[in-house]
Amino acid sequence: MPLALRLDDTSFSYGHGPPVLRDVDFEVDRGEFVAIAGPNGGGKTTLVRLVVRLEEPTSGRVEVFTRKIGYLPQRAQAGIDAPLTVRELVTAGRASRTRLFGPLAGADREAVRQAIDRVDLTPQADRRLATLSGGQQQRAFIAKALAAEPELLVLDEPTTGVDVEAQDAIAALLQRLRDELGMTVLYVSHEFGAVERFVERLVLVRGGIVFDGPPSALPGVWHDPSHTHA
Amino acid sequence: MLDLEFMRLAFGAGIVVGLLAPAVGFFLVQRRLSLVGDGIGHVAFAGVALGYLLNLPLVLTALAVSVAGGLSIEWIRARRRTAGDQALALVFYTGIAGGVVLVSAAGALNVNLFQFLFGSILTVTRGDLAVIAALGACALVLVALLYRPLVAVVVDEEGARVAGLPVALLNSLTVALAAVTIALSMRIVGILLIAALMVLPVIAASRIAWSMRSTIVLGMGIGLGSVLTGITVAYYANLPPGATTVLVAAATVLIAETWSAVRG
């Protein structure tokens, strides 16, 4: 399987502070669904910010082999006070693919419609984002990331602030999207119980990578009891 | 009232300013940069003073210095070495102090600066109106053409950056448009009050709008209504047009807030 991304002996510090990540070697194949977990401050957000090039490594090398990246930042919320509909939010995610000037092309409208449909928000497409539940809002942001038809989807704690059922639903949705669209998915969560049933690979980050393997190989004490399923 | 040429010129400039200020202001307000207009306004004062010193058209010198000031704020802010409000303060105070020094150097401290600071119906010339109409139309067309990428940046700046949009260029363009708006508006509203016309109609519109697009359109409508009402009231009541316009715009915020609260 061709590589989607590779970090080679990568370290990162903010300013002159201590290293947040040290000597990280990390590869992800195309089409993999990888959960990245770890304690707060462990460096998992920094790891994905390096991948999406919002940060540059202090040393080492980061290579991303996919052309189009969809990114859902931590605590994603529309950075505006004005009312914003789901369709407007998702259309904003399509901006990098549309022509710069003129009205939205038919293919772009269809891509936006499909992205909304994939997250099951078609009935809410023209509703204001603020009137939706927390789980629905997160799905709207996932649709925004999908609208540009990315080959690599990076989500940083997409389920923060939503209940356990909604977390499970979002993880299941991402697995379905990965299967349907063949995307590579990096899913960051500090509580990995929501995704460990759905991913084939779990990476634990605490200053470096301290575990990398299938969730079934994880020591039992690390499993998250809030997401046990009969 | 419209028999008088200066009123026709004032209304002509007012229509451009009333539509343009909220259209550009929308993107500043959504980026939590509402006070950038104020900072650029103070820099525009230095531009006016430079025009006096060099004996050049004041609108053009204000325009050039405002754009330079706006881009400086964005450059300092984007480098993240200085907090946004500190970058604003640096340019804000440098602008006003520089303006006073330049006016003094030009020996023009006795000039009626009040009209530039707070606006005056009598100051719009035919040449001013031609510049205001031409540059105002260009700025509005630019906002319309770049609407989608500008929106993508205000909705999610990091997402836009990752997706490959030229975020720094779009942010610089936004403050440059704000600077153009301020330079064009100084005759009518005044450089100390123009920022209010970029912000208040947008706030009022966001309380009653149902989508982002409707917020911009309603904001432009409220801005236009505020300017036309402000100029008319200022004419009949012999009041400064800038302050009157801003008070009308502030009243629309109160009305919109009340309506929003009643609607629930």
Chai-1 contact restraints between the chains, C-beta under 6 A:
chainA,res_idxA,chainB,res_idxB,connection_type,confidence,min_distance_angstrom,max_distance_angstrom,comment,restraint_id
A,V52,B,V162,contact,1.0,0.0,6.0,A-B,restraint_1
A,I69,B,V162,contact,1.0,0.0,6.0,A-B,restraint_2
A,Y71,B,G159,contact,1.0,0.0,6.0,A-B,restraint_3
A,Y71,B,V162,contact,1.0,0.0,6.0,A-B,restraint_4
A,P73,B,E158,contact,1.0,0.0,6.0,A-B,restraint_5
A,A78,B,V155,contact,1.0,0.0,6.0,A-B,restraint_6
A,I80,B,Q30,contact,1.0,0.0,6.0,A-B,restraint_7
A,I80,B,V154,contact,1.0,0.0,6.0,A-B,restraint_8
A,D81,B,S206,contact,1.0,0.0,6.0,A-B,restraint_9
A,A82,B,S206,contact,1.0,0.0,6.0,A-B,restraint_10
A,A82,B,M212,contact,1.0,0.0,6.0,A-B,restraint_11
A,A82,B,T215,contact,1.0,0.0,6.0,A-B,restraint_12
A,P83,B,A209,contact,1.0,0.0,6.0,A-B,restraint_13
A,P83,B,W210,contact,1.0,0.0,6.0,A-B,restraint_14
A,P83,B,S211,contact,1.0,0.0,6.0,A-B,restraint_15
A,L84,B,M212,contact,1.0,0.0,6.0,A-B,restraint_16
A,T85,B,S211,contact,1.0,0.0,6.0,A-B,restraint_17
A,E88,B,M212,contact,1.0,0.0,6.0,A-B,restraint_18
A,A92,B,V151,contact,1.0,0.0,6.0,A-B,restraint_19
A,A92,B,A152,contact,1.0,0.0,6.0,A-B,restraint_20
A,A92,B,V155,contact,1.0,0.0,6.0,A-B,restraint_21
A,A95,B,R148,contact,1.0,0.0,6.0,A-B,restraint_22
A,A95,B,P149,contact,1.0,0.0,6.0,A-B,restraint_23
A,A95,B,A152,contact,1.0,0.0,6.0,A-B,restraint_24
A,S96,B,A163,contact,1.0,0.0,6.0,A-B,restraint_25
A,S96,B,G164,contact,1.0,0.0,6.0,A-B,restraint_26
A,S96,B,L165,contact,1.0,0.0,6.0,A-B,restraint_27
A,T98,B,R148,contact,1.0,0.0,6.0,A-B,restraint_28
A,F101,B,L145,contact,1.0,0.0,6.0,A-B,restraint_29
A,A148,B,A163,contact,1.0,0.0,6.0,A-B,restraint_30
